Amino acid sequence: MERKLDVRELEPPVPLERILDMLDTLSKEDWLCVRHNREPFPLYSLLKQMDFSWDSRWSNGECFIRIWHTGHPPVTDSG
């Protein structure tokens, strides 16, 4: 199940802290979708160390990062 986190209005390092806190509670079946106002490059090396995978995309000036446990990709409804 998708869990959402909006950190656009937070000042560093709070977005990183909030994301890491959410990941501590993320089950293998869940994934996290983060809405951010910048690309959180320091997060990516931490995710790799913690055995998470991710993808990111920009839309309308915002960065959306999807994070999941490696080997357990998000399940999406293909319609």
C-alpha positions as CSV (number, residue, x, y, z in Angstrom):
1,M,0.0,0.0,0.0
2,E,1.2,3.5,-0.8
3,R,2.1,5.8,2.1
4,K,2.5,9.5,1.4
5,L,4.7,12.1,2.9
6,D,4.8,15.8,1.9
7,V,8.0,17.5,3.0
8,R,7.9,20.5,0.6
9,E,7.5,23.1,3.3
10,L,10.1,21.8,5.7
11,E,13.7,23.1,6.1
12,P,16.7,20.8,5.9
13,P,17.5,18.5,7.6
14,V,13.8,17.9,8.7
15,P,12.7,16.3,5.4
16,L,15.5,13.7,5.6
17,E,14.6,13.0,9.2
18,R,10.9,12.6,8.4
19,I,11.6,10.3,5.5
20,L,13.9,8.1,7.5
21,D,11.4,7.9,10.4
22,M,8.7,6.7,7.9
23,L,11.0,4.1,6.4
24,D,11.5,2.6,9.9
25,T,7.8,1.8,9.9
26,L,7.5,0.7,6.3
27,S,6.4,-3.0,5.8
28,K,7.8,-5.0,2.9
29,E,4.4,-4.7,1.1
30,D,4.3,-0.9,1.4
31,W,6.1,1.9,-0.4
32,L,6.6,5.5,0.4
33,C,5.8,8.3,-2.0
34,V,7.6,11.6,-1.0
35,R,6.6,15.0,-2.4
36,H,9.6,17.3,-2.2
37,N,10.7,20.7,-3.6
38,R,14.2,19.5,-4.4
39,E,16.0,16.3,-5.3
40,P,17.3,14.8,-2.0
41,F,20.6,13.5,-3.2
42,P,22.0,12.8,0.3
43,L,19.0,10.5,0.9
44,Y,19.9,8.2,-2.0
45,S,23.2,6.9,-0.6
46,L,21.4,6.2,2.7
47,L,18.6,4.3,0.9
48,K,21.2,2.1,-0.8
49,Q,22.9,1.3,2.5
50,M,19.5,0.5,4.1
51,D,18.6,-1.9,1.2
52,F,15.8,0.3,-0.3
53,S,15.2,1.0,-4.0
54,W,13.7,4.2,-5.4
55,D,12.7,6.2,-8.4
56,S,12.2,9.9,-8.8
57,R,10.5,12.1,-11.3
58,W,9.8,15.8,-11.6
59,S,6.3,17.2,-12.3
60,N,5.2,20.8,-12.1
61,G,8.4,21.9,-10.3
62,E,8.1,19.2,-7.6
63,C,10.1,16.1,-7.1
64,F,8.2,12.8,-6.4
65,I,10.3,10.0,-4.9
66,R,8.9,6.5,-4.6
67,I,10.8,4.3,-2.1
68,W,10.4,0.6,-1.5
69,H,12.2,-2.4,0.1
70,T,14.6,-3.8,-2.5
71,G,13.1,-6.9,-4.1
72,H,9.5,-5.8,-3.2
73,P,8.6,-3.2,-5.9
74,P,5.4,-1.2,-5.6
75,V,2.3,-3.0,-6.9
76,T,0.4,-0.7,-9.2
77,D,-3.1,-1.2,-10.7
78,S,-2.5,-1.8,-14.4
79,G,-6.2,-1.0,-15.1
